[in-house]
Amino acid sequence: MSPAAQDPVRPQRAPSEDGPHSSPDPSSSKEPHSSPDAAPSGDGDRRSGLGAVLQEEEFSVADAVGGPRGIIESVLPTLLFVVLFVATRSVMVAAVAATAVVVLLLIARIVQRQSLSTVLGGLLGAALGAVLAIRSGEGSDFYWPGIVTNAVALLVLLVTMALRRPLVGLLVGLLDPRVKDWAQDPDARRVYTRATLLFVLLYTAKLAVQLPLLLTGQVAALGAAKIAMGLPAFAVIAYLVWLMHRGLLARRERD
């Protein structure tokens, strides 16, 4: 996925980071990579994200983040933008190059007849970010689409928690039939509320770190923060959610 990604919650992929601006979606499980639910894996159309790991007995980081291809699609646009901007100090060169690489990733998926949803989101984010950065002349404006995506994801997570239907519970109930009755089980509701809270903390941290960097024009630091708080952070939280889910299943089997 491209470095903007996903942010939070679909039943199929692993996040690229909000397209070229966001982070992996908690519910990624598409047929290869879409956010937090289907991140493309390097092995064709295998599922990735939470949808790929929740039903497995062993946790796979590769499946969670979409394999080598998912990492490339998530990191490369942001990395390329930062490197070229620092090297040339040209917003035009950096923004156009980052957008072009997403286009190439999209073409590669078309040629291989793979899912386009993740890369399409990245392309829209990169293109919009490029337009904003070129118009203003500020490299940091390239990251606005990802910041907005993170804010929307955080709002969705908070709303589902306020409605007592935490988003992770809704997603897991769709992905794993063993817990489709989670809303009627107090133990399951607690588990998935805590799991949703983990994603709330992730997106809150992203905004708390990245928004000040964006507002102060720290392009290189912002790019590094986006990469570090993208797939690596998503993989850690996906593992914790997997542990919580497996623990719930184990308790149900004992009862």
C-alpha positions as CSV (number, residue, x, y, z in Angstrom):
1,M,0.0,0.0,0.0
2,S,1.2,3.3,-0.4
3,P,2.4,5.4,2.4
4,A,-0.7,7.2,3.0
5,A,-3.0,4.6,3.7
6,Q,-5.5,3.3,5.5
7,D,-6.6,4.2,8.0
8,P,-8.8,2.2,10.0
9,V,-11.2,-0.4,9.3
10,R,-12.2,-2.6,6.7
11,P,-12.6,-6.2,6.5
12,Q,-9.6,-7.0,4.4
13,R,-6.2,-5.6,4.1
14,A,-3.2,-4.3,5.9
15,P,-2.4,-0.8,5.7
16,S,-0.4,0.9,3.7
17,E,-0.2,3.9,5.4
18,D,-3.3,5.6,4.4
19,G,-2.5,5.4,0.8
20,P,0.5,7.6,0.4
21,H,-0.6,9.3,3.5
22,S,-2.2,7.0,5.9
23,S,-1.8,3.9,7.7
24,P,-3.0,0.4,7.5
25,D,-6.6,-0.2,8.2
26,P,-7.5,-2.3,11.2
27,S,-9.7,-4.4,9.2
28,S,-7.7,-5.1,6.1
29,S,-8.6,-8.3,4.5
30,K,-9.0,-7.9,0.9
31,E,-7.7,-10.1,-1.6
32,P,-4.6,-8.6,-1.8
33,H,-4.3,-5.4,0.7
34,S,-7.0,-2.7,1.2
35,S,-6.8,-1.0,5.0
36,P,-6.9,-1.6,9.0
37,D,-8.5,-5.0,5.8
38,A,-6.8,-6.3,2.8
39,A,-3.3,-5.5,2.2
40,P,-1.7,-7.0,-0.8
41,S,0.8,-9.6,-0.1
42,G,3.7,-10.3,-2.3
43,D,2.4,-13.7,-3.0
44,G,-0.5,-12.9,-5.4
45,D,-4.0,-12.5,-4.1
46,R,-3.7,-13.9,-0.6
47,R,-5.5,-12.1,2.1
48,S,-3.8,-9.8,4.5
49,G,-4.5,-7.6,7.4
50,L,-6.7,-8.6,10.4
51,G,-8.9,-10.7,8.1
52,A,-5.9,-12.9,7.2
53,V,-4.6,-13.4,10.7
54,L,-7.6,-13.6,13.1
55,Q,-8.6,-17.1,12.0
56,E,-5.0,-18.5,12.1
57,E,-3.5,-20.4,15.0
58,E,-0.2,-18.7,14.5
59,F,0.3,-15.0,14.0
60,S,2.0,-14.0,10.8
61,V,3.5,-10.5,10.5
62,A,3.8,-11.0,6.7
63,D,0.1,-11.7,6.4
64,A,-0.7,-8.8,8.7
65,V,1.2,-6.2,6.7
66,G,0.7,-7.6,3.2
67,G,4.2,-9.2,2.7
68,P,7.1,-7.5,0.9
69,R,4.8,-6.0,-1.7
70,G,2.5,-4.5,0.9
71,I,5.6,-2.9,2.6
72,I,6.8,-1.5,-0.7
73,E,3.5,-0.1,-1.6
74,S,3.1,1.5,1.8
75,V,6.6,2.9,2.3
76,L,8.0,3.8,-1.1
77,P,5.9,6.9,-2.0
78,T,6.6,8.6,1.3
79,L,10.2,7.6,1.3
80,L,10.7,8.8,-2.2
81,F,9.0,12.1,-1.5
82,V,11.2,12.7,1.6
83,V,14.5,11.7,-0.1
84,L,13.9,13.8,-3.2
85,F,12.6,16.8,-1.3
86,V,15.6,16.8,1.0
87,A,18.0,16.3,-1.9
88,T,16.5,18.8,-4.3
89,R,14.4,21.1,-2.2
90,S,11.9,21.0,-5.0
91,V,8.3,20.3,-4.1
92,M,7.5,19.7,-7.8
93,V,10.1,17.0,-8.3
94,A,9.3,15.2,-5.0
95,A,5.5,15.3,-5.4
96,V,5.5,14.3,-9.0
97,A,7.9,11.4,-8.4
98,A,5.9,10.1,-5.4
99,T,2.7,10.2,-7.5
100,A,4.4,8.6,-10.5
101,V,5.6,5.7,-8.4
102,V,2.1,5.0,-7.1
103,V,0.9,5.1,-10.7
104,L,3.5,2.5,-11.6
105,L,2.4,0.3,-8.7
106,L,-1.2,0.6,-9.9
107,I,-0.2,-0.4,-13.4
108,A,1.7,-3.4,-12.0
109,R,-1.5,-4.6,-10.3
110,I,-3.6,-4.1,-13.4
111,V,-1.1,-6.1,-15.5
112,Q,-1.2,-8.9,-12.8
113,R,-5.0,-8.6,-12.5
114,Q,-4.8,-8.0,-8.8
115,S,-7.0,-6.0,-6.5
116,L,-6.6,-2.2,-7.1
117,S,-8.4,-0.8,-4.0
118,T,-5.3,-0.2,-1.9
119,V,-3.2,1.4,-4.6
120,L,-6.2,3.4,-5.9
121,G,-6.5,5.0,-2.4
122,G,-2.8,5.7,-2.4
123,L,-3.0,7.2,-5.9
124,L,-5.8,9.6,-4.9
125,G,-3.9,10.6,-1.7
126,A,-0.6,11.1,-3.5
127,A,-2.3,13.1,-6.3
128,L,-4.2,15.3,-4.0
129,G,-1.1,15.8,-1.7
130,A,1.0,16.7,-4.8
131,V,-1.5,19.3,-5.9
132,L,-1.7,20.8,-2.5
133,A,2.1,20.9,-2.1
134,I,2.8,22.3,-5.6
135,R,0.1,25.0,-5.2
136,S,1.4,26.1,-1.8
137,G,5.1,25.5,-2.4
138,E,5.3,23.8,1.0
139,G,6.5,20.2,1.0
140,S,4.6,19.4,4.3
141,D,1.3,20.0,2.5
142,F,1.8,16.7,0.6
143,Y,0.8,15.0,3.9
144,W,-2.5,16.7,4.5
145,P,-4.6,13.9,2.9
146,G,-3.1,11.4,5.3
147,I,-3.6,13.6,8.3
148,V,-7.3,14.0,7.4
149,T,-7.7,10.3,6.8
150,N,-6.3,9.6,10.3
151,A,-8.6,12.1,11.9
152,V,-11.7,10.6,10.1
153,A,-10.6,7.1,11.2
154,L,-10.2,8.2,14.8
155,L,-13.7,9.8,14.7
156,V,-15.3,6.6,13.3
157,L,-13.6,4.5,16.0
158,L,-14.8,6.9,18.8
159,V,-18.3,7.0,17.4
160,T,-18.6,3.1,17.4
161,M,-17.3,3.0,21.0
162,A,-19.8,5.6,22.1
163,L,-22.6,3.6,20.5
164,R,-21.3,0.5,22.3
165,R,-20.6,-1.3,19.1
166,P,-16.8,-1.0,18.9
167,L,-15.5,-1.2,15.4
168,V,-13.2,-4.1,15.9
169,G,-16.1,-6.2,17.3
170,L,-18.2,-5.4,14.2
171,L,-15.3,-6.3,11.9
172,V,-14.3,-9.5,13.7
173,G,-17.9,-10.6,13.9
174,L,-18.0,-10.4,10.1
175,L,-14.6,-12.1,9.6
176,D,-14.8,-14.9,12.1
177,P,-18.2,-16.8,12.4
178,R,-17.1,-18.2,15.8
179,V,-17.7,-14.8,17.4
180,K,-20.7,-13.6,15.4
181,D,-22.6,-13.4,18.6
182,W,-20.0,-11.1,20.3
183,A,-22.5,-8.3,20.9
184,Q,-24.5,-10.5,23.2
185,D,-21.5,-11.7,25.2
186,P,-20.2,-9.3,27.9
187,D,-16.7,-10.9,27.8
188,A,-16.5,-10.5,24.0
189,R,-17.8,-6.9,24.2
190,R,-15.0,-6.1,26.7
191,V,-12.4,-7.7,24.5
192,Y,-13.3,-5.9,21.3
193,T,-13.8,-2.6,23.1
194,R,-10.2,-2.8,24.4
195,A,-9.1,-3.9,20.9
196,T,-10.8,-0.8,19.4
197,L,-9.2,1.3,22.1
198,L,-5.8,0.2,20.8
199,F,-6.6,1.6,17.4
200,V,-7.9,4.8,19.0
201,L,-4.6,5.2,20.8
202,L,-2.7,4.6,17.5
203,Y,-4.6,7.2,15.6
204,T,-4.5,9.7,18.4
205,A,-0.7,9.2,18.6
206,K,-0.4,9.7,14.9
207,L,-2.3,13.0,15.0
208,A,-0.5,14.1,18.1
209,V,3.0,13.5,16.5
210,Q,2.3,14.3,12.9
211,L,0.0,17.3,13.0
212,P,2.5,19.5,14.8
213,L,5.3,18.4,12.4
214,L,3.0,19.3,9.5
215,L,2.1,22.7,10.8
216,T,5.7,23.6,11.5
217,G,6.8,22.3,8.0
218,Q,9.1,19.5,9.2
219,V,9.0,17.5,6.0
220,A,11.7,15.0,6.7
221,A,10.7,14.4,10.3
222,L,7.0,14.0,9.2
223,G,8.0,11.5,6.6
224,A,10.0,9.4,9.1
225,A,7.1,9.6,11.6
226,K,4.6,8.4,9.0
227,I,6.7,5.4,8.0
228,A,7.4,4.5,11.7
229,M,3.8,4.9,12.7
230,G,2.5,3.1,9.7
231,L,3.0,-0.6,9.1
232,P,5.3,-1.3,12.1
233,A,2.7,0.2,14.5
234,F,-0.1,-1.6,12.8
235,A,1.7,-4.9,13.0
236,V,2.2,-4.5,16.7
237,I,-1.5,-3.7,17.3
238,A,-2.7,-6.4,15.0
239,Y,-0.7,-8.9,17.1
240,L,-2.2,-7.6,20.3
241,V,-5.7,-7.9,18.8
242,W,-4.9,-11.4,17.6
243,L,-3.8,-12.3,21.2
244,M,-7.0,-10.9,22.7
245,H,-9.1,-12.7,20.1
246,R,-7.4,-16.0,20.7
247,G,-7.7,-15.6,24.4
248,L,-11.5,-15.1,24.0
249,L,-11.8,-18.2,21.9
250,A,-9.9,-20.2,24.4
251,R,-12.2,-19.1,27.2
252,R,-15.2,-20.0,25.2
253,E,-13.8,-23.5,24.5
254,R,-13.3,-24.0,28.2
255,D,-16.9,-22.9,29.0
